[in-house]
């Protein structure tokens, strides 16, 4: 990502960004392995990561399985009375079936991803939201296809060779059906995906060898994807925007795939509703967002684009975020 226009006082230094990128590739990569690939000492990696984790600047959590739940998921836009946005945002963020939630610029709209079953969804859409006098209007977009989610985004601090050296094995087995112990293990990783084997074993009351074997099986089935939670501005992305796009149906697959490959895009979904494609993008500044629309969206055949800029991320990958001080 081009960070030339970003505020240098609000951007992590080069090594910290490389560490973030390494964790984006493999959230459970051992410090020694990261050090070897990055060409620094293991002590330096441990010290830097200890500071980033200790201050809450960076968190690594298990990514909710949005790929499996994508069909049937909703992208929800809720318009709220001025001054009531925090109450609505907090209420939605408290829901386990809402892994992503943002307050949009202007303070009168909340944007959320809603997973879960039809009964819970219908209760939210047709009961709880209409019964709330703070809600002016809500619009739901059904997710028809997932091109890329947040776990696939990389901050661009490593070379292709370094990224390849850190990449975990590609899942090859069919996803296992988690049993009760697996679910407890996954719940622990949802809070801290870098928790050591010994700590996981102690929390579960199970042998460490069992934990290692379970983690290997879950990873082989693709159930251990991780997400690095970090304030985008610290990576040089001062602007986070949701682009609601109208694309010719015959070019929808092509456009979605192209956007999923773009380094500034951290989510692309085909949707049913007023727009048929949504892309979430990180940009260094508003000028870069303008260039993205004219230089990237234009040639892809996008007929109309509505831009909604994120003012404050509230929840990412199931984790409530701490505001940037």
PyMOL commands that set and color helices and strands:
alter all, ss='L'
color gray80, all
select helices_A, chain A and resi 8-10+14-25+31-38+42-54+66-69+85-93+118-128+150-152+160-166+180-191+197-204+208-220+232-235+249-261+286-300
alter helices_A, ss='H'
color red, helices_A
select strands_A, chain A and resi 58-62+74-80+100-104+109-114+135-148+226-230+239-247+265-272+277-283+302-316+319-320
alter strands_A, ss='S'
color yellow, strands_A
deselect
rebuild
show_as cartoon
